[in-house]
Amino acid sequence: MGIASPDLSVKIGKIEMKNPVTVASGTFGFGQEMADFYDLSRLGAIVVKGTSLDPWFGNPYPRTVETPSGMLNAIGLQNDGLESFLSEKLPFLRQFDVPVIVNVVGQSVEEYAEVAAALDKAEGVAGLELNLSCPNVKKGCMIFGSTPEGIAEVIRAVRKRTGLTLITKLSPNVTDIVSIAQAAVEAGSDALSLINTLLGTAIDPWKRKFRLANITGGLSGPAVKPVALRMVWQVASAVDVPIIGMGGIMNAMDAVEFMLAGADAIAVGTGNFVNPMAAVEIVTGIEEYLKATNISDVKKIVGAVN
């Protein structure tokens, strides 16, 4: 007899998720953009767009380009800043029964710490994802996340200002992601999310010009999945904290692969652009997989690859 109703719940730090599916920052806006498609409470968590202390205007256009099996983006973390998030966007999210994780960006260590301190006091924020990996800005983010020392400096500063669960988002644009992950955990990160986008570019051969005004952008989508899967497996084998895996997850079997590699939860990113229903369809698909394989608890598949 098969399992009637498998347990899909997972825990990331102090964040209790009803299922292991969340959304990648920057691909889901602040929730309101996607709320017409389905009840946001069906997700395990929502990770909102990167939020900075002051408004960021982003990079010049064109900022996106489709590539084989993926896309390049150079948005540049455009957002209206912390005050707007607290007064306009967070109140909307509070009406849903879903943990809200805020992706935090900054141009200096102190900016990260100030945003974290403000969010620590905000009703309805379950955790923080420190974006130390975006390749599309000239200050902060990947500049900190490309060395163990840089990533540790930011995490230690933020850890002093908040008791919320800290998730550090790692960059694949490094030589040794394991040493970066270990430094993040040693500095006080409660969990890790990976991967962010891979740095790439595209050229129009007829115009002989770069397709992005920024020249380079972050590559996401199915093209990056093998790299992401390998890095999740490497990091999960080296650290003892929860991991949110992402990178080219388009369907439930992609999600299961990441969990087998060691991810405790997964995030849907570019898949949201292709199919706005992708995240909730993946929740259903994971449940169907567990039933088909007679597994009672989704946590039993984490790291179960042979």
Summary of the structure (lengths in Angstrom):
residues: 306
radius of gyration: 18.2
end to end distance: 25.6
largest distance: 62.2
contacts: 1141
relative contact order: 0.17
helix: 33%
strand: 22%
